[in-house]
Amino acid sequence: MNIDRQLWVDRLVGPPLCWLLTLAHRLRRGRAEPREVRRILVVLLSEMGALVLARPMFDRLRERYPSATVYLLCSEVNRPALDLLGVIEPDRVITIRTKSIGGLAADSVAAVRRLRALAIDAVLDLELFARVSAILAGLSGAPIRVGFHRYTQEGLYRGDFVNRRVLYNPYVHIAQQFVTLADAIASTDTPKAKRIVSPAPPQLPPLVMRPGEIDAARDALYRRHPAIAGRPLVFLNPGAGLLPIRAWPLESFVSVAQDLVGRGYAVAVVGVQADRALADAIQQACRSERCVDLTGYTATVRDLAVLMHVADLLITNDGGPGHFAALTPIDAIVLFGPETPILYGSLSPRVVNLHKPISCSPCLTAYNHRHSPCDGDNVCLKSIAPAEVLAIAYERLGRRAQSGI
């Protein structure tokens, strides 16, 4: 389902189901809370990048509950991102198809049956926008239910069956808020888990590489595109996935690519196969064998992350690749507009999260279920000039050259 169809289904079916589930929890006495939490479920159905941002939360769960078994409920399309994190055993991952209503319904029923059979002790709902995650968390049978709660805020109605209510804070990075959810399991505060949040972003451990993996990726790339061998390599990711409003203008990517190629750098356009038309436009403008198309080149998310070890810089729209970069040594420039890096910026110290303070940005928030009022004229991104991006790019590339990275 596309994003508009998902929102339509969520608005139509979500509120009454959340209300009915709230009523059921009030009328029916469930399992008593356990003395020791042994089985924890994390529900995260949104984009792949959110799984990377949840890594500090998984570390906190391991620290607080070392003997507990942690399960994850996620969408089928986001399952590959878990290969980068190594935080959940494959047999503890439960996936749901979200491309069709039928698949979503069938997999949701199967997931609830499995969760109730597992006798989950605590469930953490990491979602802000979709009501389906709240419904699945409520049906899991867990006596401890942790999630963001609206309190007196308008909007964001997702039922009232969370019994560990965490205040959503739009001024704190979401990775830190996920950690707060983990702390809320045992918290007696109101709102839960009143903790000091460090101003420094959480640090992510690097991707663990297999022997020879980087060399094999480099060799395969250079065999296919020998003209880029031995040159500093810049990845461009012009695709925006389900949210086109997050895309920096194609002509801006073209300007950046032309300047880089003109100065002797190699440029590779990365993305899914659906981004091939974008890559073709950039190649046609550059007219150089040092500008290559790698859209659809990597078979898995891990393949892309490994390939980032070969490149020097990534310039990307806000989305998964910018977060995957935090697990690798690559420098990156992530272009924000409809959303804010204050909440969703990459956790890498090597990443520049670029954002212009337009009066209406961010417009994709928890209060509008990521349904922007914008007419498609994303001035927030159009205001980022190619010259500004190039200045940062050359500073980063020069620094890497001096340090011999």
C-alpha positions as CSV (number, residue, x, y, z in Angstrom):
1,M,0.0,0.0,0.0
2,N,1.2,3.5,-0.7
3,I,1.4,6.0,2.1
4,D,-2.0,7.7,1.3
5,R,-3.7,4.3,1.3
6,Q,-2.1,3.4,4.6
7,L,-3.3,6.7,6.1
8,W,-6.8,6.2,4.8
9,V,-7.1,2.7,6.3
10,D,-5.6,3.9,9.5
11,R,-8.1,6.8,9.9
12,L,-11.1,4.6,8.9
13,V,-10.4,1.5,10.9
14,G,-7.9,2.5,13.5
15,P,-9.9,4.8,15.9
16,P,-12.9,2.4,16.4
17,L,-10.6,-0.6,16.9
18,C,-8.5,1.3,19.4
19,W,-11.6,2.4,21.3
20,L,-13.0,-1.2,21.4
21,L,-9.6,-2.5,22.6
22,T,-9.5,0.1,25.3
23,L,-13.0,-0.9,26.5
24,A,-12.0,-4.6,26.4
25,H,-8.9,-3.9,28.6
26,R,-11.0,-2.0,31.1
27,L,-13.7,-4.7,31.4
28,R,-11.5,-7.8,31.2
29,R,-8.9,-8.6,33.8
30,G,-5.7,-9.8,32.1
31,R,-2.6,-11.5,33.4
32,A,-1.0,-10.1,36.5
33,E,2.3,-8.2,36.0
34,P,5.2,-10.6,36.4
35,R,7.8,-10.2,39.2
36,E,10.5,-10.7,36.6
37,V,10.3,-9.6,33.0
38,R,11.4,-12.6,30.9
39,R,9.9,-12.0,27.4
40,I,9.9,-8.5,25.8
41,L,8.3,-7.6,22.5
42,V,9.3,-4.5,20.5
43,V,6.9,-3.3,17.9
44,L,8.3,-1.1,15.1
45,L,6.6,-1.1,11.7
46,S,7.9,2.1,10.2
47,E,10.9,2.8,8.0
48,M,14.2,0.9,8.0
49,G,16.1,3.8,9.4
50,A,14.0,3.7,12.6
51,L,15.5,0.3,13.3
52,V,19.0,1.8,13.3
53,L,17.8,4.6,15.6
54,A,16.4,2.0,17.9
55,R,19.8,0.3,18.4
56,P,20.5,2.2,21.7
57,M,17.2,1.0,23.1
58,F,18.0,-2.6,22.4
59,D,21.3,-2.1,24.2
60,R,19.4,-0.6,27.2
61,L,17.1,-3.6,27.2
62,R,20.1,-6.0,27.2
63,E,21.6,-4.0,30.1
64,R,18.4,-3.8,32.2
65,Y,17.1,-7.3,31.4
66,P,20.1,-9.5,30.6
67,S,18.2,-12.8,31.0
68,A,15.1,-11.7,29.0
69,T,14.3,-12.9,25.5
70,V,13.6,-10.0,23.2
71,Y,11.2,-10.4,20.2
72,L,10.6,-7.9,17.4
73,L,7.4,-7.3,15.4
74,C,8.2,-5.4,12.2
75,S,7.1,-5.0,8.6
76,E,8.3,-7.6,6.1
77,V,10.0,-4.9,3.9
78,N,12.0,-3.6,6.8
79,R,13.2,-7.0,8.0
80,P,16.6,-6.8,6.0
81,A,17.7,-3.8,8.1
82,L,18.0,-6.2,11.1
83,D,21.0,-7.9,9.4
84,L,23.0,-4.7,10.1
85,L,22.2,-4.6,13.8
86,G,22.7,-8.1,15.1
87,V,20.4,-7.4,18.1
88,I,17.6,-10.1,17.5
89,E,17.9,-13.7,16.7
90,P,16.2,-14.5,13.3
91,D,13.7,-16.9,14.9
92,R,12.5,-14.1,17.2
93,V,11.5,-11.8,14.4
94,I,7.9,-11.7,13.5
95,T,7.0,-9.9,10.2
96,I,3.9,-8.5,8.8
97,R,3.2,-7.8,5.1
98,T,2.1,-4.2,4.6
99,K,1.8,-4.0,0.8
100,S,-1.9,-5.1,0.8
101,I,-4.8,-5.0,3.2
102,G,-5.3,-8.7,2.9
103,G,-1.6,-9.5,3.8
104,L,-1.7,-7.0,6.7
105,A,-4.9,-8.6,8.1
106,A,-3.8,-12.2,7.7
107,D,-0.3,-11.6,9.1
108,S,-1.6,-9.6,12.0
109,V,-3.9,-12.4,13.1
110,A,-1.1,-14.9,12.9
111,A,1.2,-12.6,14.8
112,V,-1.3,-12.1,17.6
113,R,-1.7,-15.9,17.9
114,R,2.0,-16.4,18.2
115,L,2.5,-13.6,20.7
116,R,-0.2,-14.8,23.0
117,A,1.3,-18.3,22.8
118,L,4.7,-16.9,23.8
119,A,3.1,-15.2,26.9
120,I,4.9,-11.9,26.4
121,D,5.5,-10.0,29.7
122,A,6.2,-6.5,28.3
123,V,5.5,-4.9,24.9
124,L,7.2,-1.7,23.7
125,D,5.3,0.1,21.0
126,L,7.8,2.4,19.3
127,E,5.4,3.9,16.8
128,L,4.1,7.5,16.8
129,F,1.9,7.5,13.7
130,A,0.2,4.2,12.9
131,R,-2.6,2.9,15.0
132,V,-2.0,-0.7,13.8
133,S,1.0,-1.0,16.1
134,A,-1.0,0.1,19.1
135,I,-3.7,-2.5,18.3
136,L,-1.1,-5.3,17.9
137,A,0.6,-4.3,21.2
138,G,-2.8,-4.3,22.9
139,L,-3.7,-7.7,21.5
140,S,-0.3,-9.2,22.4
141,G,-1.6,-10.2,25.9
142,A,1.3,-8.5,27.6
143,P,0.4,-7.3,31.1
144,I,3.0,-4.4,30.8
145,R,2.3,-2.2,27.8
146,V,4.7,0.7,27.1
147,G,4.1,3.4,24.5
148,F,3.9,7.1,23.8
149,H,0.7,8.7,25.1
150,R,-0.9,12.0,24.1
151,Y,-2.1,13.0,27.6
152,T,-3.9,16.3,27.0
153,Q,-2.6,16.8,23.5
154,E,-4.9,16.8,20.6
155,G,-4.6,14.2,17.9
156,L,-2.5,11.0,18.2
157,Y,-5.5,9.0,19.5
158,R,-4.3,5.4,19.7
159,G,-6.5,4.1,22.4
160,D,-6.0,4.2,26.2
161,F,-4.7,0.8,27.1
162,V,-1.0,1.7,27.6
163,N,-0.2,1.2,31.3
164,R,3.4,2.6,31.0
165,R,2.7,6.0,29.5
166,V,5.6,7.8,28.1
167,L,5.4,11.5,27.2
168,Y,6.3,12.1,23.5
169,N,8.8,14.9,23.5
170,P,9.2,16.7,20.1
171,Y,12.4,18.4,21.3
172,V,14.4,15.2,22.1
173,H,15.9,12.9,19.5
174,I,13.8,9.8,18.8
175,A,16.7,7.5,19.6
176,Q,16.7,8.9,23.2
177,Q,13.0,8.6,23.4
178,F,13.2,4.9,22.4
179,V,15.6,4.4,25.4
180,T,13.1,6.1,27.6
181,L,10.5,3.5,26.5
182,A,12.9,0.8,27.7
183,D,13.4,2.5,31.1
184,A,9.6,2.9,31.4
185,I,9.1,-0.8,31.9
186,A,10.0,-0.6,35.6
187,S,9.3,3.1,36.2
188,T,6.9,4.4,38.8
189,D,7.1,8.0,37.7
190,T,4.4,10.0,36.0
191,P,5.1,10.4,33.2
192,K,7.3,7.4,33.1
193,A,11.1,7.4,33.2
194,K,12.1,10.9,34.2
195,R,15.7,10.6,33.2
196,I,18.5,13.0,32.3
197,V,19.1,12.9,28.6
198,S,22.7,13.4,27.5
199,P,23.1,16.2,24.9
200,A,25.6,13.9,23.1
201,P,23.8,11.5,20.7
202,P,24.1,7.8,21.4
203,Q,27.0,6.1,19.7
204,L,26.3,3.2,17.4
205,P,28.8,0.3,17.2
206,P,30.2,-0.3,13.7
207,L,29.0,-2.9,11.4
208,V,30.9,-6.2,12.0
209,M,32.6,-7.1,8.8
210,R,33.2,-10.6,7.5
211,P,36.8,-11.5,6.4
212,G,37.4,-10.2,2.9
213,E,34.0,-8.7,2.5
214,I,35.1,-5.1,1.8
215,D,37.8,-6.2,-0.7
216,A,35.3,-8.4,-2.5
217,A,32.8,-5.5,-2.8
218,R,35.5,-3.1,-4.0
219,D,36.8,-5.6,-6.6
220,A,33.3,-6.4,-8.0
221,L,32.6,-2.7,-8.2
222,Y,35.8,-1.8,-10.1
223,R,35.4,-4.8,-12.5
224,R,32.0,-3.5,-13.4
225,H,33.1,0.2,-13.6
226,P,36.9,0.4,-14.1
227,A,36.8,4.1,-14.8
228,I,36.1,4.9,-11.2
229,A,38.9,2.7,-9.8
230,G,41.4,4.6,-7.7
231,R,39.5,7.8,-7.5
232,P,37.7,9.3,-4.4
233,L,34.1,8.1,-4.7
234,V,30.9,10.0,-3.9
235,F,27.5,8.2,-3.6
236,L,24.4,10.2,-4.5
237,N,21.0,9.0,-3.3
238,P,18.3,11.1,-5.0
239,G,15.4,8.8,-4.3
240,A,12.8,9.5,-1.5
241,G,10.9,6.3,-1.3
242,L,7.2,6.6,-0.2
243,L,7.5,10.3,0.6
244,P,8.5,12.3,-2.6
245,I,8.2,15.5,-0.5
246,R,11.5,14.6,1.1
247,A,13.4,14.7,-2.1
248,W,16.0,17.4,-2.8
249,P,15.4,18.7,-6.4
250,L,16.9,16.4,-9.1
251,E,18.5,19.4,-10.7
252,S,20.4,20.1,-7.5
253,F,21.7,16.5,-7.5
254,V,22.7,17.1,-11.2
255,S,24.6,20.3,-10.3
256,V,26.5,18.5,-7.5
257,A,27.3,15.5,-9.7
258,Q,28.6,17.7,-12.6
259,D,30.8,19.7,-10.3
260,L,32.3,16.6,-8.6
261,V,33.0,14.9,-12.0
262,G,34.5,18.1,-13.3
263,R,37.0,18.1,-10.5
264,G,38.0,14.6,-11.1
265,Y,35.9,12.7,-8.5
266,A,34.0,9.6,-9.3
267,V,30.2,9.7,-8.7
268,A,27.8,6.7,-8.3
269,V,24.1,7.1,-8.0
270,V,22.7,4.6,-5.5
271,G,19.1,3.6,-4.7
272,V,16.5,1.0,-5.5
273,Q,15.7,-0.1,-9.1
274,A,12.8,2.3,-9.2
275,D,15.3,5.2,-9.0
276,R,16.9,4.3,-12.3
277,A,15.3,7.2,-14.1
278,L,16.9,9.6,-11.6
279,A,20.3,8.0,-12.2
280,D,19.9,8.1,-15.9
281,A,19.1,11.9,-15.8
282,I,22.2,12.5,-13.7
283,Q,24.4,10.4,-16.0
284,Q,23.0,12.1,-19.1
285,A,23.9,15.5,-17.6
286,C,27.4,14.5,-16.6
287,R,28.3,12.7,-19.8
288,S,31.3,11.0,-18.1
289,E,32.3,7.4,-17.6
290,R,33.2,8.5,-14.0
291,C,29.4,8.9,-13.3
292,V,27.9,5.5,-12.9
293,D,24.5,4.0,-12.1
294,L,24.4,1.7,-9.1
295,T,20.6,1.8,-8.6
296,G,19.4,-1.8,-8.0
297,Y,23.1,-2.9,-7.8
298,T,23.0,-4.1,-4.2
299,A,20.8,-7.0,-3.4
300,T,20.5,-6.4,0.3
301,V,20.7,-3.6,2.8
302,R,23.9,-5.2,4.1
303,D,25.4,-5.1,0.6
304,L,24.8,-1.3,0.5
305,A,26.4,-0.8,3.9
306,V,29.4,-2.8,2.9
307,L,29.7,-0.8,-0.3
308,M,29.7,2.4,1.8
309,H,33.1,1.2,3.1
310,V,34.5,1.7,-0.4
311,A,33.1,5.2,-0.9
312,D,34.3,8.4,0.7
313,L,31.1,10.4,0.9
314,L,27.3,9.9,0.7
315,I,24.9,12.8,-0.2
316,T,21.4,11.6,0.4
317,N,17.8,12.6,1.1
318,D,16.5,11.9,4.5
319,G,15.9,8.2,4.8
320,G,17.4,4.8,5.4
321,P,20.8,5.2,3.7
322,G,21.7,8.2,5.9
323,H,21.1,6.0,9.0
324,F,22.9,3.0,7.6
325,A,25.9,5.3,7.0
326,A,26.2,5.7,10.8
327,L,27.3,2.0,11.0
328,T,30.2,2.6,8.5
329,P,33.2,4.9,8.2
330,I,31.7,6.9,5.4
331,D,31.2,10.7,5.7
332,A,27.7,11.8,4.7
333,I,25.5,14.8,4.1
334,V,21.8,14.2,4.8
335,L,19.3,16.7,3.4
336,F,16.3,17.4,5.7
337,G,13.2,19.4,4.9
338,P,9.7,18.1,5.9
339,E,11.2,16.4,9.0
340,T,13.8,17.7,11.4
341,P,17.2,16.3,12.3
342,I,16.5,17.3,15.9
343,L,14.3,14.3,16.1
344,Y,15.6,12.1,13.3
345,G,19.1,13.1,12.5
346,S,21.8,10.5,11.8
347,L,23.7,9.4,14.9
348,S,27.0,9.4,13.2
349,P,29.6,12.0,14.1
350,R,30.8,11.9,10.5
351,V,27.4,13.0,9.2
352,V,26.2,16.6,8.5
353,N,22.4,16.8,8.9
354,L,21.6,19.8,6.7
355,H,18.3,21.6,7.4
356,K,16.9,25.1,6.7
357,P,14.6,26.7,9.3
358,I,11.6,27.3,7.0
359,S,8.6,28.6,8.9
360,C,6.5,25.5,8.1
361,S,9.2,22.9,8.6
362,P,9.0,20.3,9.9
363,C,5.5,19.5,8.6
364,L,5.6,15.7,9.0
365,T,4.9,15.2,12.7
366,A,3.3,13.0,15.2
367,Y,0.3,15.4,15.3
368,N,-0.6,15.0,11.6
369,H,0.3,11.3,11.2
370,R,3.0,12.4,8.7
371,H,0.4,13.8,6.3
372,S,1.9,17.1,5.2
373,P,-0.3,20.1,4.2
374,C,2.4,21.1,1.6
375,D,1.3,21.6,-2.0
376,G,4.4,19.8,-3.2
377,D,6.5,22.9,-3.4
378,N,9.1,21.8,-0.8
379,V,10.8,25.1,-0.4
380,C,12.5,23.7,2.7
381,L,14.7,21.5,0.5
382,K,14.8,23.8,-2.5
383,S,16.4,26.4,-0.2
384,I,19.5,24.2,0.2
385,A,21.8,25.4,-2.5
386,P,24.1,23.0,-4.4
387,A,27.0,25.3,-3.7
388,E,26.4,24.9,0.1
389,V,26.3,21.1,-0.3
390,L,29.5,21.2,-2.4
391,A,31.3,23.3,0.1
392,I,30.7,20.7,2.8
393,A,31.5,17.9,0.4
394,Y,34.9,19.3,-0.6
395,E,35.7,20.0,3.1
396,R,35.0,16.4,4.1
397,L,36.7,14.9,1.0
398,G,39.8,17.1,1.6
399,R,40.0,16.1,5.2
400,R,39.8,12.4,4.4
401,A,42.5,12.9,1.8
402,Q,44.8,14.6,4.3
403,S,44.2,11.9,6.9
404,G,44.7,9.1,4.4
405,I,41.4,7.5,5.1
